[in-house]
Amino acid sequence: MKSVLEAKYYIIDMDGVLWHGDRPVPGLVEFFELLNKRDIRFVLATNNASKTPAQFRDKLARMGVDVAEHQIITSAVATAAYLNEVKPQAKVFCIGEDGLVETLTRAGFIHCTEGADFVIVGMDRDLSWEKLALATLNVRAGARLIGTNRDATFPTERGLVHGNGAIVAALEFATEVKAEIIGKPEPIMYIQAMQRLQAEPSRTLAVGDRLETDVLGAIRAGIASVFLLSGVSTLQQLARCDYQPNFIYRDLQDFTRAIASA
Ligand SMILES: [Mg+2]
């Protein structure tokens, strides 16, 4: 893709792109207005499995942006779709918040603390010693270990804190089992998003702030990428990277100006 203007479909990351914690980025409303005006169709795709698509829709509505639930894919939604193919109605033990637990329950998976087929690990701000113990016991008894993502860190208003990948790594260390990962940079979420948009890969653009997930995932899914400097990754990290995004902008406002200039 030679120009961002060639893209008709966007797959947009949320944390560090649309907001930092509960603070929307400047120009958020104008960005979505322009997408509508230009008839650019989009899906929001996040490795963050702590909220349901409905909760993310409500968060955006509070920031003045209306999107539909089906325009949002979380790594929990992608995990449920993946497990459905492998073993429908399996028994699962979850480390995770509403976004993961509710999504899996609604998809027909059965929660248990013992004898699980899968241990699923997503971000959990009520993580406890007991949950880690149950996860370890289940994996040691033969459950498959699944991580919704392997993000090392998570951006908050206070700065970067430990991400889900740090918890997955702890369980891998305790069980000597390597986790299967669903979220970016695995291409699963981007592929599911393109299916929802009925998008051609050559006209699809991934927009994200993290090189090792958003940009690398786009490359693995065979689509172009926009790297925004408003989140986790930096130009210094980009200089050391052996893969590159197609386009780089300072933030969402800068990207909006580029599309608006057409
Ligand atoms: Mg992000």
Boltz pocket constraint, residues with backbone or C-beta under 6 A from the ligand:
constraints:
  - pocket:
      binder: B
      contacts: [[A, 13], [A, 14], [A, 15], [A, 16], [A, 17], [A, 208], [A, 209], [A, 210], [A, 231]]
      max_distance: 6.0
